[in-house]
Amino acid sequence: MHDLNPITPLGAAAPVVESHGPVTLTEVTETALASVAARLGREAETTTLLTEVLGAAPPTPARLNPGTPGAFWMGPDQWMVEAPLSTHEDLAAQLAARANGAASVTEQTDAWCRFDLTGDNLADVFERLCPANTRAFAGGEAVRSAIDHLGCFLLCRAPDHITVLGPRSAAGSLHHALVVAMRAAF
Amino acid sequence: MTGPNRLNGGLIDRSKPLSFTFDGRSYRGFAGDTLASALLANDVRLMGRSFKYHRPRGPMSAGSEEPNAIVELREGARKEPNTRATTAELFDGLSANSQNRWPSLKWDVMAVNDRLSNFFAAGFYYKTFMWPAAFWEKVYEPIIRKAAGLGTLSHAPDPDSYDKGFLHCDLLVIGAGPAGLAAALTAAQSGAQVIVADEDFLPGGRLNAETFALGDQSGAAWAAETAAALQAMPNVRLMTRSTVIGAFDHGIYGVVERVSDHLPQPLPGKPRQILWRVYSRRAILAAGATERPIVFENNDRPGIMLASALRSYANRWAATPARAVAVFTNNDDGHRTARDLSAQGVSAVVIDTRTDAPETTDYETIPGATVTNTQGRLGLTTVEVTLATGTTRTLSVGGLGVSGGWNPNVHLTCHQRGRPVWDQAIAAFVPGGTLPVGLIPAGAAQGVFSTHGALASGQAAAQQALSDLGITAKPAALPQAEDAPVNVTPFWHVRGAKRAWVDQQNDVTAKDVKLAHQENFVSVEHLKRYTTLGMATDQGKTSNMAGLAIMAEVAGKSIPEVGTTMFRPPYTPTAMGAFAGRSRDMDFRPTRKTPSHVWAEEQGAIFVEVGMWLRAQWFPRPGETHWRQSVDREVTQTRKSVGICDVTTLGKIDVQGANAAEFLNKVYCNGFAKLAVGRTRYGLMLREDGIAMDDGTAARLAEDHFVVTTTTANAVAVYRHMEFVRQCLFPDMDVQLISTTEAWAQFAVAGPNARKLLQKIVDPAHDISNEGFPFMACAEITVCGGLRARLFRISFSGELAYEIAVPTRYGDALIRRMMQAGEEFDVVAYGTEALGVMRIEKGHAAGNELNGTTTALNLGMGRMVSKKKDSIGSTLSEREGLNEADALKLVGFRPVNPQDKVPAGSHLMTRGDPVDAAHDQGYVTSACYSPSLGCHIGIGFLKSGDSRKGEVVRLVSPLTGLDHEVEVVSAHFVDPEGERLRA
């Protein structure tokens, strides 16, 4: 086992938690991510693979499959699979091995920073951040949108729980934008 | 009572008195007042000076169309010039000042302009400031700028913040007057998602300013009740203080919500304003109508205003400019003003241009008469009326309401180039032509002026919108309301006037309009620009029609034949801050930080912005006083032993699939099909037109798996290009792409001791000896006891070098570990400056050389463009013009005099040739001081450069006076044979 200590996308040893009004923002660092894109002509095999991995059919466009592992749709025949880091540090390798050439799998764990917003009236925050119609979110949505000029995914795990995945290098700016919007909204 | 002209009643809250100042003097008003209404109640009619002639002016309207009562609000950094007193909501402690006057509003030196008005007719500037031409910028313009303009800026940064937001709805209702409320109620009760936006702080529109009833209650009470009902519904968002400023494509509207303008300052964390982008499926324009004035001699004195404004002040704000007023009208609506003010105990007389004017016992009516002049230096005192018989009569009044009919607020229907159409019945333009998709006009905005008509048309518009959206309409029960017909006889201006103001904001007279026509500015667009009619903060809301009417008259045309100018967003003036939102100062754009950022900060690194990235530029050490000392040290130490640089910012693209190699063969001009697994290759990408686009490396990790690197600057562009190639050019190839730039922290480890250092980090199972891991090798390895990593033996510096990548969250730990491991080798961290010096010393092309004009041939890589295969850009790279015999070639330059610099951007000339563009031989692209060579060096493009080595050429910059000699050398100053990087 190696002896290097990880840091969070915000550059600290531990994730941040902040509350304002009814909303709590929690930085989540314990999720492994891997993209899975079907190889040409092997879409059915990829769907079968994901169905096995997820225990359910892979999500349709703009949808999220919660669960462990879970997945969300990123593009035609392309998904992001998420799982707890503690048990799936090598998620990409595991999936690649199971895909057996039917899908291209790429490690994405550290490509993203993740902030979860929980609480009531989350749309009041997000309507100041991005064009996505978060007020219509009922749970299970996975939408690509832009927050503070950054391409982000919004994953609605429940009406009172939305995950924002953004580019890791800009975690500081994204976090700032989220907190400013929380303070402006409430 | 808080002022001599405060009446009874009104929608002000007398339990909440407020104090405020205007031009330093204190006054009292009430919650619900505007600055204008409070000042009128305090017997202050004079609120500003006009733009050009500095004529005394008071409010002309009671709304956002105001041209005259333009003031500066607040003090210090929050001072806002050119704000309308008629919409400024009163708050306790408000400080307002008049503008465009000196030394005071009552005694304004620049009022001398008014005496000289004969010289200042339309086109005055163009005719007067013609010569000498050199005077324009240095003399005339500064004088004019000082004399003209309205308020002054604070010159301090805006202390407030602004938000941008996004809303979605089935139906956007623009305006909360009777039509808007009826529409909103119908749509809301039918279950649609509804947004209602109104610029006023009180919903209701004209209902708040009129006395007639809706059903068994007052119009204002019905509006308040309806607004409260709407507010209570979960599917409705009722937005007051929210102006719809523009109609954009696909049902998108811009709405500025003034969140905090009615407060002394925004609450902590809250924005001053929000610019909302509203995505609507349908929209109803219920923006009402604006009354238009009649143009007559001296029609601009304080106290003269629109008849509807006089009525608004009396009914809604319980204020009047005077206890005796007159009304000058050409229609029945003007009589309402006289009736309402008489009822409030204000003496009123109506001067009606129509001989058949309706008469009543409530007030005196003078039919068939016109106002032919007025008196009163700082405020109206008397009105001269010319009777139908031709005799004149003088009325002593302090207020004059003017009504020339009403213009529907069609502006938003024109934002996508729709042209309104003329409706003779109401003598006004109504929405017509091609409207923005999904926008339905209703009520007065549609030309339906009665309250009953507004309610009914609002409901009908909602029903139409709901039907379009497939929602079953449940019409709301609407109250009984007045349904008076429009009786108007067009009357635009009183003839024979010398100083009759058409556009009061820009001081444009009827004579100016005629002069413009006389001087052949006959198109309305030219009229506007020549006279400035319809420009500035009010955009001609009260002046355009009179201007068109006078133009039509002198041109012998009808008004519709003359046409209208184009209305453009924003509908009302909008703070620049609202457009910027949060994107200002440090938040102008996001900042990207490298994985070693925290560590670099601890080292005291100096950072540089590279795109959005912050990269360490150099790492100063104690005692170093100049950046060159740090950079020279970093270069020297790296070349001598070993240096480490964070290169995470370079783009990394994961390319997988059965056709991955074939795909890269298309994207890169050189061959990739035969690259062995475990090897890396330098690649050059061309644009379709044969020009070099980007360079980088591709490492083959498996038969069907490559990692492509790009330059930092082009990371996104290259990824986008590759996606285009994949999806559009070669959709039959099995290849998948995803960016992994952020997923891996990557460091260059360069210098003769690079391997020794890495051997302390890389787990022993992996052989990285020169034999086991030669130049251009790549592998997936583990480091520090099992952490997965990637190692590439590639070199940008020209030294024995590697790039090592670990999952990003371990980047910080890895650089600390490597710096520790390198202590015995005197390891140095180097920044982008040393990186640049070393690549120039090595002659590697970078962004300066891949500048969008250069080809592979220019870069000395002509032979890399494979003829054995087809790749993007290869065919067009063979164009004759790109392959001339004397084509530019990348070479190096050393100064003949070792003290001379070789500045990038300087041009190259053959000795003895004239220094001009025709004899240009090329230019220097990159330059630096080379600590390895002990002098300045440069690389750049020289015609036939590859065959001119040893030649001395002139390096010139006519702009800076630079002119010295440099010797043409190989661009590879350091280790031209490449022995070091293979060691």
Chai-1 contact restraints between the chains, C-beta under 6 A:
chainA,res_idxA,chainB,res_idxB,connection_type,confidence,min_distance_angstrom,max_distance_angstrom,comment,restraint_id
A,M1,B,G786,contact,1.0,0.0,6.0,A-B,restraint_1
A,H2,B,C784,contact,1.0,0.0,6.0,A-B,restraint_2
A,H2,B,G785,contact,1.0,0.0,6.0,A-B,restraint_3
A,H2,B,G786,contact,1.0,0.0,6.0,A-B,restraint_4
A,H2,B,L787,contact,1.0,0.0,6.0,A-B,restraint_5
A,D3,B,G785,contact,1.0,0.0,6.0,A-B,restraint_6
A,L4,B,C784,contact,1.0,0.0,6.0,A-B,restraint_7
A,L4,B,L787,contact,1.0,0.0,6.0,A-B,restraint_8
A,L4,B,Y810,contact,1.0,0.0,6.0,A-B,restraint_9
A,L4,B,A813,contact,1.0,0.0,6.0,A-B,restraint_10
A,N5,B,A813,contact,1.0,0.0,6.0,A-B,restraint_11
A,P6,B,R809,contact,1.0,0.0,6.0,A-B,restraint_12
A,P6,B,Y810,contact,1.0,0.0,6.0,A-B,restraint_13
A,I7,B,R809,contact,1.0,0.0,6.0,A-B,restraint_14
A,I7,B,D812,contact,1.0,0.0,6.0,A-B,restraint_15
A,G11,B,V598,contact,1.0,0.0,6.0,A-B,restraint_16
A,S35,B,I738,contact,1.0,0.0,6.0,A-B,restraint_17
A,A37,B,Q736,contact,1.0,0.0,6.0,A-B,restraint_18
A,R39,B,D734,contact,1.0,0.0,6.0,A-B,restraint_19
A,L40,B,D734,contact,1.0,0.0,6.0,A-B,restraint_20
A,S104,B,Q656,contact,1.0,0.0,6.0,A-B,restraint_21
A,S104,B,Q736,contact,1.0,0.0,6.0,A-B,restraint_22
A,T106,B,D654,contact,1.0,0.0,6.0,A-B,restraint_23
A,T106,B,I738,contact,1.0,0.0,6.0,A-B,restraint_24
A,Q108,B,A743,contact,1.0,0.0,6.0,A-B,restraint_25
A,D110,B,A743,contact,1.0,0.0,6.0,A-B,restraint_26
A,D110,B,P807,contact,1.0,0.0,6.0,A-B,restraint_27
A,D110,B,T808,contact,1.0,0.0,6.0,A-B,restraint_28
A,D110,B,R809,contact,1.0,0.0,6.0,A-B,restraint_29
A,A111,B,E742,contact,1.0,0.0,6.0,A-B,restraint_30
A,A111,B,A743,contact,1.0,0.0,6.0,A-B,restraint_31
A,E127,B,G165,contact,1.0,0.0,6.0,A-B,restraint_32
A,E127,B,F166,contact,1.0,0.0,6.0,A-B,restraint_33
A,R128,B,D163,contact,1.0,0.0,6.0,A-B,restraint_34
A,R128,B,G165,contact,1.0,0.0,6.0,A-B,restraint_35
A,P131,B,F166,contact,1.0,0.0,6.0,A-B,restraint_36
A,N133,B,H168,contact,1.0,0.0,6.0,A-B,restraint_37
A,D148,B,P590,contact,1.0,0.0,6.0,A-B,restraint_38
A,H149,B,R589,contact,1.0,0.0,6.0,A-B,restraint_39
A,H149,B,P590,contact,1.0,0.0,6.0,A-B,restraint_40
A,L150,B,P590,contact,1.0,0.0,6.0,A-B,restraint_41
A,P167,B,E742,contact,1.0,0.0,6.0,A-B,restraint_42
A,R168,B,E742,contact,1.0,0.0,6.0,A-B,restraint_43
A,R168,B,T808,contact,1.0,0.0,6.0,A-B,restraint_44
A,S169,B,R592,contact,1.0,0.0,6.0,A-B,restraint_45
A,S169,B,K593,contact,1.0,0.0,6.0,A-B,restraint_46
A,S169,B,E742,contact,1.0,0.0,6.0,A-B,restraint_47
A,A170,B,P590,contact,1.0,0.0,6.0,A-B,restraint_48
A,A170,B,R592,contact,1.0,0.0,6.0,A-B,restraint_49
A,S173,B,P590,contact,1.0,0.0,6.0,A-B,restraint_50
A,S173,B,T591,contact,1.0,0.0,6.0,A-B,restraint_51
A,R183,B,G269,contact,1.0,0.0,6.0,A-B,restraint_52
A,A184,B,D163,contact,1.0,0.0,6.0,A-B,restraint_53
A,A184,B,G269,contact,1.0,0.0,6.0,A-B,restraint_54
A,A184,B,K270,contact,1.0,0.0,6.0,A-B,restraint_55
A,A184,B,P271,contact,1.0,0.0,6.0,A-B,restraint_56
